[in-house]
Amino acid sequence: MSDEDATFYDKLTASVHTHQRLPTACISGGIPVTGWTLVGDNTYKAVVTQPIFVNQLFVDNRRIVRTRIPMNQSEYLQYAAPLQDPNQARYGFQYAPGQFESWPLDDAMVVVYHSWTTSHHYIDQIITSNRTILFTNPSNSPIGTYVIQGQRRFHIENLCISFVPNSFCFMNATKTIYLMTDGSYDPTKVQIITSVNEFVVLVAGTNATNPVTDIIINNVAIQHSAWNIGRTQQADYQAASFLNSAPLYIANATSIIISDVEVSHTGSYGIWIREGTTNINIINSLITDTGAGGIRIGQMIAPISIPTNSIHIISNKVSYGGNVFPSGVGVIIHRAVDVIIADNSVHHHRYTGISVGWEWGYSPSYTSNIVVHGNYIYNTGQHILCDQGGIYTLGIQPGTIITNNVIKNVFSYAAYMWGIYLDEGSSEIVVSNNVVYNIGWGGLFQHYGANNTIINNVFARTSVIQPPHPGDPIPDGDLRIMNTENHLSWTFTRNIVYDTFQGSNHSAFKSDAANVSVSFSSNVYYNPYGTPLLFGIQQTPFVEWQKTGQDNDSVIADPLFVGDVNQCDFFTIQSNSPAVKLGFANITKLSKWTPGCSTDDANDDNQFYHW
């Protein structure tokens, strides 16, 4: 972090930030829907006069879901089998008896669950002779590739036969919306809006050499942006990155301040800071109820002539995302340099909380000097997708620091859910002073990478769930490295690993391959139930692990936390803790953090849409 950035950050964090609702005045990308008539059973209809396809509806500042089969939002249909031809398998599957053939499908959308993505499809044809459905647009990978993660799941949206209270469908032929209320409101007497415009506020110069400059946007709500997918468009890729719009879209701009702004009820991400941008500041704002993720930074293409740089995302609340595209990320940095993501609350997203990098492997990443500091990341994953982390990284990132964050409650549908996830090629990253707990699988996972430093962290209560479904893999313990390479993978020093597994033994550190190059020293490991902890490729006891030259000065001992560990009362240690003797320093407690070991916080805040 440069001196200039440090001064800027210190000034912001010195003040008290609140996240209050803004006045009702807003810039909306939607239009009112009026002329509702009752058709029975709390169900109303209205005709839209514009040539639009209605796929989002908001009633008095609340998202109304599209009708769905199954009607229960937490249940899924299962197709019978994937198609055999790998290319054709991107365009359909073999459905099970009783599916599709008797349903009104003219305006339906099929959503297929893969691993870390969903794909969204329009229906081309139904072949009843062999029960095959074919789509007009493809998925990224053949449907059925990810057997464990996908489990043949799909659901269907926008069928006018599957109403539940507070749901709607749209019949394009007659331009008619059908809305079932819960009986608590009269559609003729409340504000009902459907989204029309994908871009609501556009801050953009013509090119990077002719940017817009010195703009302040303050105390305004930006709402009701649309999403649109072409009938042949692939709507499936990591982090919902196929989306190309945002209601607040910033490109070719410099010296921009966005403060005390609400971005909500969106069809895609809330904010996208694109190429040709420098000195962009998002401060003390609320990004919530988004169709995909919250804030998106940088561009995906490489090489980059003028990178996105000097971006500050500070003291915001980024919440309740993935309402249309579950793979959206709370805050994602594709390719950018000199970015600070600090003092934010990121919660209730259906996929990863914060993601940094967009290069799979060791090629130039065009991502460096990223500071992820003091963020509270919780309740991500929501048991919907797989292969995710509270914080996720990709590629070589010199100068990147992940520090002083609290990550809790990261859960996938079936498998692959980690607190901090250093994915393909993640290198030269410092992970320090983080508290990671209540994680479905390991607190820290590295797929492959080089020269990462893991220092002065607490990893507690990890691998806390049993396999959710028959045949799902078992969690992988506390720490794990997957691939072996001919360089140092990580240095792991002065950390506390507080394992709570009850059983005959449990993995404290697992390497999937032999001869992994790591350095372990000055760590404290502990299991309060006396469960033996195992280490390395052979999963050997601690004393045998030490004979390999690792953790020679480390101990298995009670770290002596000050608070009640059964209430997850942070993880501060006493002055006489064995960790103190090994150099561990207590981690600053985030003011926004709340205690408790619940794996699914139920804070009922009517400001947000709850699914």
N, C-alpha and C positions, 0 to 999 in steps of 0.2 A: 504494500500500500504506500503510495507516495505521500510526502508531507502534506501536499495540498488536499489529497483525498482524506487523510487522517484528520486534518483540521475541519473539513466539511462535515465529516461523520461525527466528530466530537460535539460540534455545535448542535447537530440535530438530536443526538441521543441525550443531550443534557436536559432537554425540555420534556415535559410530560405529553405523551401523545394519546389521544383518545380516538375512538372510531365510532362517532355518533352518526345517527341517520341524518342525511342532508335534507334541506328543504325540498318540497315536492316539485319545484321547478326543475325541468330537465331538458336535455336535448335527446329526442327520441328518434329511433330509426323505424318506428312503427306507425300504424294508423289505428284509429278507433274502429271497433266493430259495433254497429248499432242495429236496430231493427229486429231484436230478438222476439221470438214467439214461442209460447209453451206448446210442446207436443206430447207431454205426459211424463209422469214419474220423474220429476225434477229435471227433465230433459228439454232443452230449448234448441231452436235453430235460427240461423241468420245467414243471409246471402251477402257475399262480398262483391263489390262492384268493380274492383280492379282485377286485371288479368294476372293474378298471383296464385301460387300454390301455398295454402296455409299449413305450415308445419310447426308453428309455435303460437301459444296463446297465453296471455297474462291477464289475470283478473285481480284488480286492486293490488298491484305490485307483487303478485304471487304467480309462479309458473304453474300452468295446468298441463298435465301430462297427456301425451297422445294415447289413444286406446291401444291396447296391447294384448296379444295372446302369447303366453298365459297372462291372465289379468293381474295376478299377483306379481309385483315388480321384482321379487326376489326368486321367482321360479323361471324355468326355462323349458323349451321343447328340446327334443333330441332327434336329429336326423338318423336315418337307418344306416347309411354307409356313404363314404366319399366316392366320387367317380374315379374310375381307373386311370383315364388319361390325365397326366399331370396338368396340362394346360386347360383342358375342359374342366378340371376340378377347381379351377379358379372362378368358374362361372356357374357352379351349381353343385347339387348333391342328390343322393337318392333319399327321398323322404319316407317316413314311416306310414303305415296304414292309418287312415283317419285324418291325415294332415292335408291341407291345401284344397283338396278337390271340391269341397262344398262351401268354401269360404269366398266372400266377395273380395277379389284381389286387385281390382283395377288401379287403386291408388295406394296399395300396400307397399311397405318397405320391409325387407328381411334383414335382420342384424345378426351376423354370425360371430361367435366368440372364438378367437384363436388362442394366443398366449398373452402377449402384452398389447394386443390390439383387438378391435372389432372391425369387421367390414360391413358396409351398408350397401344394400343391393335393391335395384328395381327388378321386377319380375318380367322375363321375356316370354317364357312358355312353360306349360305343365304338360309333361308326357305321361299320361296315365298308364300306358301299357307296361312301363317299367318303373313307375313312380319316380320320375326324375323331374326336378325343377331346374330351369336354366335362367340365368340372369342376363341383363343387358350390360352390366359392368362387372369387372373382375375384383377379386381379392388380391392381396400382394403375394401370398403364398397359397398353394393348393389347399382348399378346405379339407381339414382332416390331418394336416401335417403335424399339429401339436396335439397328440392324443391325450396326454395326461392333463395338459393345461386347458384344452378346449372342451374335452369330453362331449363332443358332438352337440354343443349347446347352440341354440339360436332362439330368437323370438321374432314376432311379426308385429309391426306397428301400423296404425291408421286403418284398422278394420272397424266398420260401424256396426259390429255385432258384439263388442266386448267392452261395454261401458262399465266403469266403476265411478263412484262419486269423484268429482273434480277431474274428469277426463274429457277429451274431445276427439272427434275425427273430422276429416274434410273429404267431401265428394267433389272432385274436380269438374266433373261433367256439368253439374248444376251450380258450382261455386258455393256450396252450402256447407256451413260449419254446424256440427251437432255437438252440443255441450251438455253433459250431465253434471249438475251441481251437487253439493252435499246438503242442500236445503237451507243453508245459512245465509244465502244472498239471492237477490233477484237480478238476473243479467240486464234487465231493463233499467236498473237503478244504480249500477256500479260501472266503473271504467273497465272496459275490456279492450285490449290492444293485441294486434298481431304484428309481427315484425315484417318489414319490407326491405329495408336497406342493409346490406352487409357492412358498409362503411358509414359511420355516423359522424365522427369528427376526424378529419384528415389533416395532418400537419406534415406537409411534404413540399420540398423544393423540386425543381425540375431535374436536377442531378446533384451529385456530391460536390461539384465545384460551384453550384449556385443554390446553396441551402437556404431554407427559411431560418431566421435567427431570433433569439431574444423574445420568446413567447412564454407567457404565464397563463395557465389554465387553473382556476381556483374556485372551489366551492360550487361545483355543478355536478349534476348527475347525467351520465351518458348511458342510455338504456335502449333495450328492444332492438338489438341488431339481428339480422337474419342469417340463416345458413342455406346454401343451395348446392346441390350436387348434380352435375350433368348426368344424363341417363347412361352415358358410356364411361363416365369418369371413375377411376379407381379411388375409392374412399376408404383407404386402409393403409396406414403406415405408422411407424413408431411415433408416439407423442402427438398423434393426430396432425402431423406436419403436412399432410396433403391440403389442409385448409389454407387459403390464400387471402383471407381478409380478417379484419378485426374492427370493432366499433371505434376504438381509438387507435389510429394507425399513424405511426411516425416514421418518416423516411427522409433522407437528405435534409437533415435539420441539425441545428446546433444551439446550445444554450436554451434548453426548454425546461420549464418547471411545471410539473403537474402535481398539485397539492390539494389535499382535502376534497378529493374528487371521488364520486362513487361511479363505478362501472358495473352494471348489473343487467341481468335478464338478457344474456347474449346468446347468439347461435354458435359462436366459435370461441377463440380466446378473447379475453377482455381487452388486452393491450398488446400491440406488436411494435417493437422498436427495431426497425429494419436497417438496411445498408445506408452508408453515407451519414451516419448519425454520430454526434459526439456531444458530451456534456448534457446528457438527458437525465432528469431527476424526477422520480416518482416517489412522492413523500406523503405519509400520513393519509393514505387513501384506502378505499374499500373496493375490492374486486370480488364480486360474489355472484352466485347463481349463473355460472357461465356454461355455455354449451360444450366447450372443451376445457382448456386450462385457464390459468389466470393471466400471467404476463409472459410474453415471448420476446426474446432478445436475439438479434443477429440474423444471419442468413445461413442457409444450408450449403450453398455452392462453394467450391474452392477451385483455384486460388482466389484470394480476395485482394483487390487493389487498394481499397480504402476501407479498412475494417470498422465495424461498429466498435466504439471505444468510449471510455469515460462515462459509464452508465451507473447511476446510483438508484437502487431500489431499497428504500429505507422506511421503516416504521409503518408498514401497510398490513392490512388484513386481507388475505387471499384465501377464499373459502368456498365450499360447496360447488365444486366444478364437476365436469364430465357428464352433464345432464343430457347431452345428445351424443357426444363422442367420448366414451369413458376413458380413452387412452390419453386425454389431455393432461398436461403436467401443471402443477401449481405455479412454478416459476421455471422456465427453461431458457438456457443460454445455448444457442446453436454454435456459432463461431463469433467470438468477440474478444476484446482485450480490455483490461483495466475496468473490471465491473465489480461493484460492491452490492451484495445482497445481504442486508443487515437489519436486525431488529424487527423482522416480520413474523406474523402468525400465519402459518400455512396449514390448513386443515380441511378435512372432509373432501378429499379428492379421491377419485376412483382408481388413480394410478399413482405414479411417483410424486413426491412433494416438491423437491428441487432437483433439476437435472442440469449438468454442466458438460458441454463438449458435444461434438457431432462428427468425430472421426473414429471409425472402428479400426484400431490397430495403431501402427507406429509411423504412419505417414504424417507430414506436417498437419497440425490440427487447427492452426490459426485461432487458437484459444489459449490465453495465458493471463496471469496476474488477476485471477478471479478470487475475491474474498467472499466467503459465505460465513457470516458471523452473527451469532446471537439470535438465531431464528428458532422459533418454537414450531416444530413440525409434528403434527399428530393426526391420528385417525385417517390415514391414507391407505389406499388399496380397497378397503371396504368389502373384502372377500369377493371381488368381481373379476379382475384380471389376474395375471400371473407375471412373474419375472420382473420385479420392481424393487425399489428401495426408497427409504425416507429421503436420502440424498443419493443421487446416481451420477456417475461420471463416465466419460469416454475420452480416450486419446491422451497424448502427451500434453501436459499443461504446466510448464514452468511458472513458478510464482503463485500457483493456486493454493489457497489455504482454506480449509474447512475447520472452523474453530468456534467453540463456545455455543454450539447449538444443542438443543434438546430435541430428541427424536423418540417418539413413542407410538405404539399401536399401529404397526405396519402389518397388514394381513392380506394375503392373496386368496384366490378362490381355491386353489389346489396345492400350489407349490411355488418355490422360488420367491421368497420375500425376505429382504434383508434391511437392516437399519441403515448402514452405509454400504453402498454397492459400487465398487471400483471395477467397472466393466472393461471391455476390450481395449487394451493398450493404455489404460489409465496409468500415468507415470508422472513422477516428480511432484507429487501432491503431498501436502502436509495435512494430516488429520489430527487435530489436537483439541484437548479440553472440551470434548463433547460428552454428553450423557445420552446413552442409547439404551432403551429398555422397552419391555413389553413388545417383543418382536416375534413374528411367527416362526422364522428360521433364525439364522445367525445374526449377531449384532454387526458383524463386519464380514464382507465377502469380496474377494478379489478374483475376477475371472483370469486375467493375466495383465501384467504391467511391470514397471521397473522403478526402483528407487523411490518408493513411497515411504513416508515416515508417519508412523502411528504412535503418538506420544501423549501421555497424560489424559487418557479418556476413561470413562466408566462404561463398561458393557455389562448390563444386568438383565436378568429375567428374559433371556432369549431362548428361542426354540420352545415357546410356551404352549404350542398347540399340538395335538395329535393329528395325524392325517385326516383331513375333513371328509374324505370319501374312500370307500374301499378301493384299494389299488394305488392310492396316492403315495408318493415317497415320504419317508419319515424326515423330520427336520434334521439339519446338519450340525447342530451344536452351537457353540459360541462364536468361533472364528473359523474362516476357511479360505484356502487358496486352491484354485482349480488346476491351472496349468503350470508346468515346470518349464523354465527357460534358462538360458545360460547367462543370467545376470541376477543381481540382487532384486528380489521381488518386493520385499518390504523390511523395514526396521520397526520392530514392535517393542516399545520400551516405556516404563513407568506408567503402565495402565493397570486398572482394576477390572478383573473379570469375575462377576458375581453370578454364579450358575445356580439355578434353583430347581434343576431336574431331580426328580425322585425316582431312583431305580438302581439297577446293579452297577451301571457306569454311564458316563456321558462324555461326549467329545468337547474338550476345551479348545483345541486347535486341530483342524483336519486339513491335510493336504491330499489332493486327489491323485497326485503322481509322485513318484520317488524323486529324490535329489532336488527338491525344491530349495532354492537359495533364499534363506531368510535369516534375520538376526533378532533373537528374543533376549531381553535382559530387563532386570529390575521391575518385574511385574508381580502383582498379587493375584492369586486365584483362590476361589473359595466356593464351597457348596455347603450351605448350612445343614443339610440333611445327611452329610457324610458320604454322598455319592462319589465314588472314585472318578477322577477326571483323567481323560486320555488325550494323547498328543501325537501328531505326526501321521505319516502314511501308514504306519503299523498300528496306530492307536495304542501306544504303549503308556504305562504309568509314568508319573511325573519323574521319578528317580531315573528311569531308563531314558526318558527324554533329555534329562540333564546330561547324561553320559554322552549324548551326541554333540555336546558343546553349546546347547541352547539353555537359556534361562538359568544359568549357573548361580546367579545371585538372586533369583526370584524365589518366592515362597508360596506355599499353600497355607493360608492363614486368614482368620476373620479380619476384614479390613476395618472393623469397628466404625461403622457409620453412626453418625450422631442421631439421626432421626429414626423413625420406625420403618424398617425396610419392608414390612408387611403392608404399609400404606404408601410405599414408594415416595417417602418424604425426602425427596431429592436424594443425593448420595454424597453428602458431606462427611468427611472422616474426622475422627477425634485426633487430638494432638499426639496421642501415644499409639496411633495406628502403625502397623508394620509398613504400610505404604509410604508414610512420611519418611521413614528411615531409608527408603529406596528412592526418594526424591519426588514422590507424587505431591502435587500442590492442589488444594481444593479449588473447585471450579465455581466461578461466579454464578449465582443463582439468577435466572431470568425473572424479571418482575412479572411477566405474563404467564409464567408456568403455574400450573395448579397441581396439587398433590393428589394421590389416589392411584391404586393399581388397576382400576377398571380398564378393560381392554376395549370398551366402546363407550366413551363419554357421551352423556345424554343431556348436554346443556341445551335447554329449549329456549332458543332466541328467535322470537318471531320476525326479527329483521331478515332472517335467512329462510330460504326454501329448504325444507327437509323432505327427502324421498323416503 
